[in-house]
Amino acid sequence: MPTFIVLTNFTEQGIRAVKDTTKRADKFRDLAKQHGATVKELYWTLGKYDVVSIVEAPDVASMTALGLTLGMAGNVRTQTLPAFSADEMAKVLAKVK
């Protein structure tokens, strides 16, 4: 299953209700399941991003739908990056000519 790294920033609305962030993370996990995805890891971070998640999803369309649904709540903005394991990258490199 494809892996995605989700970089997240709180919106003004999200930071005002930051005390609910762990509850919202649980809702994110449930939402991911509804889209056929699994939140493998979720970390609150300091610096440029407030939260970093590792998500496995069936495909890009499912991951995009998850991200858009999450964004509609108004608490966060996300940037989603496809991620490759070493084995997956070796397959990609085998196609490089």
C-alpha positions in Angstrom: 0.0 0.0 0.0 1.4 3.4 -0.9 2.9 5.5 1.9 2.4 9.3 2.3 4.0 11.8 4.7 1.5 14.5 5.7 3.0 17.8 7.0 0.4 19.7 8.9 0.0 23.3 10.2 -2.7 24.5 12.5 -5.0 27.2 11.1 -6.1 30.1 13.4 -9.2 28.0 14.3 -7.0 24.9 15.0 -4.6 26.7 17.3 -7.4 28.4 19.2 -8.7 24.9 20.1 -5.2 23.3 20.4 -6.2 21.6 23.7 -8.4 19.3 21.5 -5.6 18.3 19.2 -5.2 14.8 20.5 -9.0 14.2 20.2 -8.8 15.5 16.6 -6.0 13.1 15.9 -8.2 10.3 17.0 -10.9 11.6 14.6 -8.3 11.8 11.9 -7.4 8.1 12.4 -11.2 7.2 12.1 -11.5 9.4 9.1 -8.5 7.7 7.5 -10.2 4.3 8.0 -13.3 5.6 6.2 -11.1 6.3 3.2 -9.4 2.9 3.4 -6.2 4.4 4.9 -4.2 3.8 8.0 -2.4 6.4 10.1 0.8 4.5 10.9 2.5 7.3 13.0 1.5 10.8 14.1 3.9 13.2 15.8 3.4 16.7 17.2 6.5 18.7 16.2 8.2 22.0 16.8 9.4 24.2 14.0 7.9 24.7 10.5 5.2 22.0 10.9 2.9 21.4 13.9 2.1 17.7 13.2 3.8 15.1 10.9 1.9 11.9 10.0 2.8 8.8 8.1 -0.3 7.4 6.4 -0.8 4.3 4.2 -3.6 4.7 1.6 -4.8 2.5 -1.2 -4.0 5.1 -3.8 -3.4 8.8 -4.5 -7.1 9.5 -5.1 -8.0 8.0 -1.6 -5.3 10.0 0.0 -6.4 13.2 -1.7 -10.0 12.6 -0.6 -8.8 12.1 2.9 -6.7 15.3 2.8 -9.6 17.4 1.4 -12.1 16.0 4.0 -9.6 16.8 6.8 -9.1 20.3 5.4 -12.9 20.9 5.3 -13.0 20.9 9.1 -10.9 24.0 9.1 -8.4 23.1 11.8 -5.3 22.3 9.7 -3.7 22.8 6.3 -1.7 19.9 4.9 1.0 19.2 2.5 1.1 15.5 1.4 4.3 13.8 0.1 4.4 10.4 -1.5 7.1 8.3 0.3 9.1 5.3 -0.9 10.8 2.6 1.0 14.3 1.4 -0.1 12.7 -1.5 -2.0 10.2 0.7 -3.7 12.9 3.2 -4.6 15.0 0.4 -6.1 12.0 -0.5 -8.4 11.8 3.2 -9.4 15.5 3.3 -10.1 15.3 0.2 -12.3 13.1 2.2 -14.6 15.5 5.1 -14.9 17.3 5.0 -18.3 
